[in-house]
């Protein structure tokens, strides 16, 4: 199948805003990729057309389903998305995948190639895969990630996946852009879930014992029973524990049914609306702080102070707070 809008040329010198808006809303993958690239590079100069896309795609955005996938390295996050995504494609859904990648310190681009690891869905016309470079942002997620998800939804993608780089701070950030957080765990990786950070367990809604096949099938069952008991005793008993094999797709119906029921309940109970509003407020505040940081770095007075810190020799006993207070005293003088 050809691109829906084959006339769209993403490498023009000047952006035809009207053409880009129309192409994104019609589901053109090249246009969507171009729009997200512009957003990732800094969207201050593109606020007008981005807002128009969000306004016209509001219905699609409201109906979209955002799912975060986390788990330790080697648990098979990309494999799970590939398998479950393939199931969704067969059901007639369009899916988008944002894989949060560590960035190259030289080019700033993504290091991992998630598309090549998703052989079932990666090259489907109804699947959009976007490795999202973290650009060394703390938490591995950029302030633009939420906006990228909204653009994907506006373009008609109904299931939106955000794949984390592992277990850590990135999951906390990803939980601030998704509706449902799924944590994958390995069979036989311990007697309980104490080895996994408590904060990650608390923000996860579902736990899936992955790779429940072959020689690991019995281990997966034991892991499932142990986790089920642990969650009943120490966590919210409403959290789900499931078993799944991406290799055989055994358990796919139960996984989808639980996900669908959970998201549908959120939507009908108005919890989803409140959750997304809270997420937007979080990112508004983060964007404000980001703009403040940019202002400090670019303003001549503060830029000079920051450069002097790099050039000046300091004693190890110096209190960083004293230096920062001096900077903020200058800021206070500037605005008062």
PEVENBEL-V630410 format. One record per pair of residues at least 12 apart in sequence whose ideal C-beta (glycine too) atoms are under 8 Angstrom apart, sorted by sequence separation. I is the first residue (numbers start at 0). J is the second residue. D is the distance in whole Angstrom. If there is no record, write none. Layout:
BEGIN
((I,J,D) (I,J,D))
END
This chain:
BEGIN
((7,19,8) (68,80,6) (84,96,7) (161,173,5) (211,223,8) (241,253,6) (98,111,7) (100,113,7) (131,144,6) (148,161,7) (182,195,8) (227,240,5) (241,254,6) (19,33,7) (114,128,5) (192,206,8) (208,222,5) (226,240,5) (308,322,7) (7,22,4) (19,34,6) (34,49,8) (98,113,4) (113,128,6) (161,176,6) (208,223,5) (80,96,6) (114,130,7) (131,147,7) (161,177,6) (241,257,6) (4,21,7) (96,113,7) (113,130,5) (144,161,7) (182,199,7) (223,240,6) (4,22,4) (34,52,7) (112,130,7) (129,147,7) (159,177,8) (182,200,7) (208,226,7) (223,241,8) (239,257,5) (3,22,8) (111,130,6) (223,242,5) (7,27,5) (9,29,5) (206,226,6) (4,25,6) (9,30,7) (77,98,7) (96,117,7) (109,130,4) (182,203,4) (304,325,8) (3,25,5) (7,29,6) (109,131,7) (129,151,8) (180,202,6) (181,203,7) (184,206,6) (186,208,6) (220,242,7) (239,261,8) (304,326,6) (3,26,5) (4,27,4) (7,30,5) (9,32,7) (14,37,8) (109,132,5) (180,203,5) (181,204,7) (182,205,7) (183,206,8) (184,207,7) (185,208,8) (186,209,8) (219,242,5) (3,27,5) (9,33,4) (96,120,8) (108,132,6) (127,151,6) (139,163,7) (180,204,5) (181,205,5) (182,206,5) (183,207,5) (184,208,6) (185,209,7) (186,210,6) (206,230,7) (2,27,6) (4,29,8) (107,132,6) (139,164,5) (179,204,5) (180,205,8) (181,206,8) (182,207,7) (184,209,7) (185,210,6) (186,211,6) (301,326,6) (304,329,7) (2,28,6) (4,30,7) (7,33,8) (94,120,7) (179,205,7) (181,207,6) (183,209,4) (2,29,6) (107,134,6) (127,154,8) (171,198,7) (20,48,6) (24,52,6) (139,167,8) (144,172,8) (148,176,6) (171,199,8) (174,202,4) (187,215,7) (301,329,7) (19,48,6) (23,52,6) (103,132,8) (127,156,6) (139,168,7) (140,169,6) (144,173,8) (166,195,6) (167,196,8) (170,199,5) (186,215,4) (300,329,6) (301,330,7) (96,126,7) (98,128,7) (100,130,5) (102,132,4) (138,168,4) (139,169,4) (145,175,8) (166,196,6) (186,216,8) (14,45,8) (16,47,7) (20,51,6) (24,55,6) (94,125,7) (95,126,7) (96,127,7) (98,129,7) (100,131,6) (101,132,8) (102,133,5) (104,135,7) (133,164,8) (137,168,7) (138,169,5) (145,176,5) (171,202,7) (187,218,4) (211,242,4) (295,326,7) (16,48,4) (20,52,6) (24,56,6) (88,120,6) (93,125,5) (94,126,5) (95,127,4) (96,128,5) (97,129,5) (98,130,5) (99,131,5) (100,132,5) (101,133,6) (102,134,5) (140,172,4) (144,176,6) (167,199,8) (170,202,6) (186,218,4) (187,219,8) (206,238,7) (208,240,7) (211,243,6) (212,244,4) (23,56,8) (84,117,7) (92,125,8) (93,126,7) (94,127,7) (95,128,8) (96,129,7) (98,131,6) (100,133,7) (102,135,6) (138,171,7) (139,172,7) (140,173,6) (166,199,6) (170,203,8) (186,219,4) (201,234,7) (205,238,7) (206,239,7) (207,240,8) (208,241,7) (211,244,5) (213,246,8) (300,333,7) (14,48,8) (85,119,4) (93,127,8) (95,129,7) (97,131,5) (99,133,6) (138,172,4) (187,221,7) (188,222,7) (191,225,6) (192,226,6) (200,234,7) (204,238,6) (205,239,5) (206,240,5) (207,241,5) (208,242,5) (209,243,6) (210,244,7) (212,246,5) (20,55,7) (81,116,7) (84,119,7) (85,120,5) (88,123,6) (186,221,8) (187,222,6) (190,225,6) (191,226,8) (203,238,7) (204,239,7) (205,240,8) (206,241,7) (207,242,7) (208,243,7) (209,244,8) (210,245,7) (212,247,5) (295,330,8) (77,113,6) (81,117,4) (84,120,4) (133,169,8) (140,176,7) (186,222,5) (205,241,7) (207,243,5) (209,245,7) (210,246,7) (80,117,7) (81,118,7) (82,119,7) (88,125,6) (185,222,8) (192,229,6) (212,249,7) (78,116,7) (81,119,5) (88,126,7) (101,139,7) (184,222,7) (191,229,5) (192,230,8) (211,249,7) (77,116,4) (81,120,5) (211,250,7) (77,117,6) (80,120,8) (81,121,7) (99,139,5) (99,140,6) (84,126,6) (184,226,7) (99,144,7) (97,144,7) (207,254,7) (113,162,7) (97,147,6) (97,148,7) (205,257,7) (95,148,8) (205,258,7) (97,151,8) (95,151,4) (205,261,7) (95,152,8) (204,261,7) (95,154,8) (95,156,4) (93,155,6) (94,156,6) (97,159,7) (99,161,7) (93,156,5) (94,157,7) (95,158,8) (96,159,8) (97,160,7) (98,161,8) (99,162,7) (101,164,6) (93,157,6) (94,158,5) (95,159,5) (96,160,5) (97,161,5) (98,162,4) (99,163,6) (100,164,7) (92,157,5) (93,158,8) (94,159,7) (95,160,7) (97,162,7) (99,164,6) (92,158,5) (94,160,7) (96,162,7) (26,93,8) (99,169,6) (87,158,5) (84,158,7) (99,173,7) (84,160,7) (181,258,8) (179,258,7) (80,160,5) (80,162,6) (179,261,6) (65,148,6) (179,262,6) (178,262,6) (63,148,8) (77,162,6) (76,162,5) (179,265,8) (76,163,7) (178,265,6) (63,151,8) (60,149,5) (63,152,4) (62,152,8) (39,131,7) (60,152,4) (66,158,7) (68,160,6) (39,132,7) (56,149,8) (59,152,5) (60,153,6) (63,156,7) (64,157,6) (66,159,7) (67,160,8) (68,161,7) (70,163,8) (72,165,5) (178,271,6) (35,129,6) (56,150,8) (59,153,5) (63,157,6) (64,158,5) (65,159,5) (66,160,5) (67,161,5) (68,162,5) (69,163,4) (71,165,6) (32,127,8) (39,134,8) (59,154,8) (62,157,7) (63,158,8) (64,159,7) (66,161,7) (68,163,7) (70,165,8) (71,166,5) (28,124,8) (31,127,6) (53,149,6) (56,152,7) (57,153,8) (59,155,6) (63,159,6) (65,161,7) (67,163,7) (69,165,8) (70,166,7) (178,274,7) (32,129,7) (49,146,7) (53,150,8) (56,153,3) (69,166,6) (178,275,8) (52,150,6) (55,153,7) (56,154,7) (59,157,8) (28,127,6) (53,153,6) (69,169,8) (42,143,7) (49,150,8) (52,153,5) (69,170,5) (39,141,7) (176,278,6) (67,170,7) (175,278,5) (39,143,5) (42,146,7) (69,173,7) (79,183,6) (38,143,5) (67,173,4) (175,281,5) (176,282,8) (67,174,6) (76,183,6) (175,282,7) (35,143,8) (38,146,5) (39,147,7) (75,183,6) (38,147,6) (67,176,8) (74,183,4) (67,177,4) (74,184,7) (65,176,7) (66,177,6) (69,180,7) (74,185,5) (35,147,5) (38,150,7) (65,177,4) (66,178,7) (67,179,7) (69,181,7) (70,182,6) (73,185,7) (65,178,5) (66,179,5) (67,180,4) (68,181,5) (69,182,5) (70,183,3) (71,184,8) (64,178,6) (65,179,7) (66,180,8) (67,181,7) (69,183,7) (70,184,6) (71,185,7) (35,150,6) (64,179,8) (66,181,6) (68,183,7) (34,150,6) (35,151,8) (71,188,8) (31,150,6) (31,151,7) (31,154,5) (0,124,4) (71,195,8) (23,150,7) (27,154,8) (26,154,5) (79,207,7) (24,153,6) (25,154,8) (26,155,5) (23,153,7) (24,154,7) (69,199,7) (79,209,6) (23,154,5) (78,209,8) (145,278,7) (69,203,7) (75,209,5) (145,279,8) (74,209,6) (75,210,6) (74,210,8) (145,282,5) (70,209,7) (142,282,6) (142,285,6) (142,286,6) (142,289,6) (83,245,8) (86,248,7) (82,245,4) (79,243,7) (81,245,7) (86,251,5) (79,245,5) (82,248,6) (78,245,5) (83,251,7) (87,255,8) (82,251,7) (86,255,6) (75,245,6) (83,254,7) (83,255,7) (66,258,7) (64,262,5))
END
